[in-house]
Amino acid sequence: MAQLTLRDLGEIMLEFHDSESPGLLDTRNLDVVFEDLDCDSLMLLQTTGRIQREYGVELDRERIAAADTPRALLDLVNSALAEVAA
């Protein structure tokens, strides 16, 4: 079963992040809200769009909006991937 890892998410998000911060995501900030990580709504939209295309999963817009931390987004994506695999 495919799974989105923190490293995968970090690499995707870094593509769309305005700064050159290589440490955008790590285990210390899994529960920090995206806004505090300087992630704007456009960046998150681009990130989730790419995840949907690459991983072949459909994510509910309301659930995406509610996923305000990296951990919440990982959980959302990986739950959707598990449903597809079942």
Residue pairs with C-beta under 8 A, 6 or more apart in sequence:
1 81
1 82
1 85
2 55
2 81
2 85
3 78
3 81
4 51
4 55
4 74
4 77
4 78
4 81
5 74
6 25
6 26
6 27
6 30
6 70
6 74
9 25
9 47
9 51
9 70
9 73
9 74
9 77
10 24
10 25
10 26
12 47
12 50
12 51
13 24
13 25
13 39
13 43
13 47
14 21
14 22
14 24
15 46
15 50
16 42
16 43
16 46
16 47
17 24
17 38
17 39
17 43
18 38
18 43
19 38
21 38
24 37
25 37
25 70
29 37
29 70
30 69
30 70
30 71
30 74
31 69
31 70
31 71
32 69
32 70
33 68
33 69
34 44
34 68
34 69
34 70
35 68
37 70
44 64
48 59
48 64
48 73
51 57
51 59
51 77
52 58
52 59
55 77
55 81
56 84
57 77
57 80
57 81
57 84
58 80
59 76
59 77
59 80
63 76
64 73
64 76
66 72
67 73
67 75
67 76
